[in-house]
Amino acid sequence: MWTGSLCLGLVSIPVRAVPMTRDRGVHFRMIHKVCNTTIKYCKVCLARRGGPPWRRVAYGYRVDGNEYVVFDRQGR
């Protein structure tokens, strides 16, 4: 972002340049179905057995603060 002025003789016109593009994509978070809290992404060793319980994971869109609209595939 830039601000300045354009001077034409005795007249000064304020000018502000702003970015023309914005990220307008929809971003989803992984949500735990049981308690509706976000899931932290951690990198772990693949040799570890068990892994995350994917049947209890849904995706959610943040609405306000810690409130999410939760999307889930049926039949899983």
N, C-alpha and C positions, 0 to 999 in steps of 0.2 A: 504494500500500500504506500502511496506517495501523496503528499500535499504540497502545494506551492501556489504561485500566483502568476497570471499572465498580465503583463503591463503593456498597455497601448497608449502611449503619450502620458496624459495625466490620469488615465483610468486604469485601475488595478482590479482584475477579476480573479477571485479565488478559484483554484482548480484542485480537484482531488481525483486521483487514479485509484480504482479498486479492481480486484481480480474479476474476470468475466466468467470464470468457471467455478463451480462448487461441486462437491461430492454429494449427489442426491440419491445415492444408492441406499437400499434397505439393508441394515446390518443385524444379523441374528446372533444371539448368545445361546450357549448350551445351558439348559435348565434341568435340575433334578426334579423329576415328576412328583416325588413324594413330598418334598418340603418347599418346592418352587424357589430354590436358591440357585445362583449361578455356579457353574462347574469350572474350576481352575484347570488350565491346560498345563500339564507337566510332562517333561520328557523323561522317560525312564528306560532302563536297560531292557531289551527285548527278551533276554533270557529269564526274566522274572515271570513266574507263573501267576495266573489269575487275571490280571488286567481289569479294566473298567467294566462295570455292569451296564452295558449299552442298552439293555431292555428298560432301564430306568432313566434314560436321557431323552429329553425333548428339546425343541428349539423355541426360543422366545424373543420377542421384540420389546425393547425397553420403552415404556410409556412415560413413567414419571418416577424419579427416585429409584426405589427398589421394586416397582410394580412392572410386571411383564404381561404381554399377551402371549400365551403359550400355544404353540402349534405342535401337534403330535400325529404321527401316522397311525391309523387304526389297524388293528389286526396283528400288532407286534407283541 
